[in-house]
């Protein structure tokens, strides 16, 4: 494996649990995607874009808890500003969201 990192590198990544509170289509994205609004509790509400339209409907996503990186810089995606990165496992170009097994407090640290 060529991309070995140290434990100190890993501790810089701020992974948190959030609940998706709004989902809308993202027609200006290059690849099919949704725009998500995610509640991270005390950290506030953040927006993200996610290419998850093949595995999830908007109804599937509403009120779903997810894992996201919250300490990346904002990123412009088409006409949308993404404020966090939703985590998922990729299998043959499909993304499957990472999520807690049971409901937990929004903003909880993932370690």
C-alpha positions in Angstrom: 0.0 0.0 0.0 1.6 3.3 -1.1 -0.6 5.8 0.7 0.3 5.0 4.3 -0.6 7.8 6.8 0.2 8.2 10.4 -2.2 8.1 13.3 -1.7 11.8 13.7 -2.8 12.3 10.0 -5.9 10.4 10.7 -6.8 12.4 13.8 -7.0 15.5 11.7 -10.0 14.1 9.8 -13.2 15.3 11.7 -15.8 12.6 11.0 -19.3 13.3 12.5 -22.8 11.9 12.4 -25.5 14.1 10.9 -29.1 13.7 9.9 -30.2 14.6 6.4 -33.1 17.1 6.8 -33.5 18.2 3.1 -32.9 16.5 -0.2 -33.3 18.1 -3.6 -32.4 17.3 -7.2 -29.1 18.8 -8.5 -29.8 19.3 -12.2 -26.6 21.4 -12.8 -24.3 18.6 -11.6 -22.2 16.9 -14.3 -23.2 13.4 -13.0 -26.6 12.7 -11.4 -26.6 13.9 -7.8 -28.6 15.2 -4.9 -28.1 18.4 -2.9 -28.3 17.5 0.8 -28.9 19.7 3.9 -27.5 17.9 7.0 -28.0 18.7 10.6 -24.8 18.2 12.7 -26.3 19.3 16.0 -24.1 21.8 17.8 -21.9 22.1 14.7 -24.9 23.5 12.8 -26.4 22.7 9.4 -24.2 22.0 6.4 -24.8 21.3 2.7 -23.3 18.6 0.5 -23.7 17.2 -2.9 -23.7 13.4 -3.3 -23.8 11.2 -6.4 -26.1 8.6 -4.8 -29.2 8.8 -7.1 -28.9 5.2 -8.3 -29.2 3.6 -4.8 -31.4 6.1 -2.9 -34.5 8.1 -3.6 -35.1 11.5 -1.9 -37.6 9.8 0.4 -35.0 7.2 1.4 -32.6 9.9 2.4 -34.8 12.2 4.4 -34.1 11.8 8.1 -31.4 9.3 7.5 -28.2 9.6 9.6 -24.9 9.5 7.8 -21.2 9.9 8.4 -19.4 12.9 6.9 -16.1 14.7 7.0 -16.8 18.2 8.3 -13.4 19.9 8.3 -12.6 20.0 4.6 -12.7 23.5 3.0 -15.9 24.4 1.1 -15.9 23.2 -2.5 -17.8 24.8 -5.4 -19.7 22.1 -7.4 -21.4 23.7 -10.4 -23.6 26.4 -8.8 -23.6 24.8 -5.4 -21.2 25.2 -2.4 -20.5 21.9 -0.7 -19.6 22.3 3.0 -18.9 18.7 4.0 -18.2 15.3 2.4 -20.7 12.5 2.9 -18.9 9.1 3.3 -19.8 6.0 1.4 -18.5 2.7 0.1 -18.2 2.4 -3.6 -19.1 -0.8 -5.5 -19.1 -0.7 -9.3 -19.8 3.1 -9.5 -22.6 2.9 -6.9 -22.2 4.6 -3.5 -23.6 3.0 -0.4 -23.8 5.5 2.5 -22.0 4.8 5.8 -24.3 5.3 8.8 -24.6 4.4 12.5 -26.4 1.1 13.3 -28.7 2.9 15.8 -29.8 6.5 16.1 -27.2 8.7 17.8 -26.9 12.3 18.7 -26.2 14.6 15.7 -22.6 15.9 15.7 -21.3 12.8 17.5 -17.6 12.2 16.7 -16.7 9.1 14.7 -13.4 7.5 15.7 
